[in-house]
């Protein structure tokens, strides 16, 4: 009788399209009148990843500690589960088709935008994401979670849905990964760098053989 085994496999899901760091909160004002403004998002030539979050490095060499890094003076890091965020170009295409061209790639604030030709659910990301650089170096991101959309971004996305059932429907559409995912750097990799063009793989559970 053949013994069954399960071997993890890697499935390539895309490449890094763009990188950015968030200098400060994108939600401005005081409740219940807060609004969303993506202006603090800054393009990065590369991201340095740490257990505490990310540091973006601009083309001019400026280092930006992301507001979701636990070391930011006004950190929005919550128990270190949201230090790194990831989005997909395919999700932005869906958002633009539904709500309009103002939803440019990355406006929801994700640090890493991956090129993809289909919708990606949490299950499609597997147990971990592996980023492979041009030199073959690999970085592993674990503890993948759905990034639930906030009301402020939902109102920014759908300008005709500011409250009530229309706003509720917008939040539901943006949930389950449409607005993106959170991840955490695996242990022992502090200082690892991600760059545009890096290949990205999902580490999936293998099938029995």
C-alpha positions in Angstrom: 0.0 0.0 0.0 1.4 3.4 -1.0 2.1 5.7 1.9 0.4 9.1 1.6 2.2 12.3 2.2 1.5 16.0 1.9 4.2 18.2 0.6 3.8 22.0 0.5 4.0 23.5 -3.0 4.7 27.0 -4.3 2.3 28.6 -6.7 3.4 31.8 -8.4 0.7 34.4 -8.0 2.4 37.5 -9.5 5.1 40.1 -9.3 5.6 43.2 -7.3 4.1 46.2 -9.3 4.6 49.1 -6.9 5.8 49.9 -3.4 4.9 52.7 -1.0 5.1 53.9 2.6 2.5 55.8 4.6 3.9 58.8 6.4 0.9 59.4 8.6 -2.8 58.4 9.0 -5.0 58.5 5.9 -8.0 59.2 8.1 -8.3 62.9 9.0 -10.6 64.9 11.3 -12.6 63.8 14.3 -15.4 61.3 14.6 -18.0 61.2 13.4 -16.8 63.5 10.6 -13.6 61.9 9.6 -12.6 61.7 6.0 -10.0 59.7 3.9 -7.1 61.3 2.1 -4.3 59.2 0.4 -1.9 62.2 0.2 0.5 60.8 2.9 1.3 57.8 0.7 4.8 58.0 -0.8 6.2 55.9 -3.6 9.2 53.8 -2.6 12.1 52.3 -4.6 12.3 49.5 -2.1 10.8 48.4 1.3 12.9 47.2 4.2 10.9 44.8 6.2 11.1 44.3 10.0 9.1 42.4 12.6 7.8 45.9 13.7 6.6 46.9 10.2 8.2 48.5 7.1 10.6 51.3 6.3 10.2 52.7 2.8 13.3 54.0 0.9 12.5 56.6 -1.8 14.5 56.9 -5.1 16.3 59.8 -3.5 17.4 57.7 -0.5 14.9 59.1 2.1 13.9 56.6 4.7 10.2 56.7 5.7 9.0 54.8 8.8 5.5 53.6 7.9 2.7 54.7 10.3 1.9 51.0 10.8 5.4 50.3 11.9 5.4 49.8 15.7 8.3 52.2 16.0 6.4 55.1 14.3 5.8 57.9 16.9 2.1 57.9 16.1 1.9 54.2 15.2 -1.3 52.6 14.1 0.2 49.1 14.5 -2.2 46.8 16.4 -0.4 44.0 18.2 1.9 43.6 15.2 -0.6 41.9 13.0 -0.9 44.8 10.5 2.7 46.0 10.0 2.7 45.0 6.3 -0.2 45.3 3.8 -0.6 43.8 0.4 -3.0 44.6 -2.5 -3.6 43.4 -6.0 -4.0 45.2 -9.4 -6.9 43.0 -10.2 -8.8 44.2 -7.2 -8.2 47.8 -8.1 -9.5 47.1 -11.6 -12.8 45.8 -10.0 -13.0 48.8 -7.7 -12.5 51.3 -10.6 -15.1 49.5 -12.7 -17.6 49.8 -9.9 -16.8 53.2 -8.4 -14.7 55.2 -10.8 -11.2 56.1 -12.0 -10.2 57.9 -8.7 -9.4 54.5 -7.3 -5.8 54.3 -8.6 -3.5 51.4 -7.7 -2.4 51.7 -4.1 -4.9 54.4 -2.9 -6.2 52.1 -0.2 -2.8 52.4 1.4 -1.2 49.0 0.9 2.6 48.9 1.1 2.9 46.3 -1.7 0.8 46.0 -4.8 1.1 42.8 -6.8 0.3 42.4 -10.4 -2.5 39.9 -10.8 -5.1 39.0 -13.5 -7.7 37.6 -11.2 -9.4 38.2 -7.8 -7.3 36.8 -4.9 -9.0 35.4 -1.8 -7.2 34.7 1.5 -7.2 31.0 0.6 -5.3 31.7 -2.6 -2.4 33.1 -0.6 -1.8 29.9 1.3 0.0 29.6 4.6 2.7 32.2 3.6 3.9 34.4 0.7 7.4 34.1 -0.6 9.0 37.0 -2.3 12.0 36.1 -4.6 14.4 38.8 -5.6 16.4 39.0 -8.8 19.4 37.4 -7.0 17.2 34.5 -5.8 16.9 35.7 -2.2 13.6 34.8 -0.7 11.6 36.6 2.0 8.6 34.9 3.8 5.5 36.7 5.0 3.2 34.8 7.4 0.1 35.4 9.5 -1.9 36.5 6.5 -5.2 38.2 7.3 -7.9 40.1 5.4 -7.6 43.9 5.8 -11.2 44.9 6.6 -12.2 48.2 5.0 -12.9 51.3 7.2 -15.9 53.5 6.7 -13.8 56.4 5.6 -12.2 54.5 2.7 -15.6 53.1 1.8 -17.0 56.7 1.5 -13.9 57.7 -0.5 -14.4 54.7 -2.8 -18.1 55.2 -3.4 -18.8 58.9 -3.3 -22.6 58.2 -3.6 -22.7 56.0 -0.5 -22.1 58.1 2.6 -24.4 56.3 5.0 -27.1 53.8 5.3 -27.6 50.6 3.2 -25.5 52.0 0.3 -22.5 52.4 2.6 -23.0 49.0 4.1 -23.1 47.4 0.6 -19.8 49.2 -0.3 -18.1 48.0 2.9 -19.2 44.4 2.0 -17.9 44.7 -1.5 -14.5 46.0 -0.3 -14.2 43.2 2.3 -12.8 39.7 2.0 -9.5 40.9 0.6 -10.8 43.3 -2.1 -9.3 46.2 0.0 -6.2 44.1 0.7 -4.5 41.8 3.2 -2.1 42.1 6.2 1.0 40.1 6.7 3.9 39.7 9.2 7.6 39.1 8.4 8.7 35.6 9.3 11.3 35.4 12.2 15.0 35.9 11.5 14.6 38.1 8.4 14.7 41.7 9.8 16.1 44.1 7.2 15.1 42.1 4.2 14.2 44.1 1.1 11.4 44.0 -1.4 11.6 45.6 -4.8 9.4 46.1 -7.9 9.7 43.1 -10.2 10.2 40.5 -7.4 8.4 37.3 -8.0 5.8 36.2 -5.4 4.7 32.7 -4.6 2.0 31.3 -2.3 3.1 28.4 -0.1 0.2 26.0 -0.4 -0.5 22.7 1.3 0.4 19.9 -1.1 -1.9 17.2 -2.2 -1.7 13.6 -0.9 0.4 11.3 -3.0 
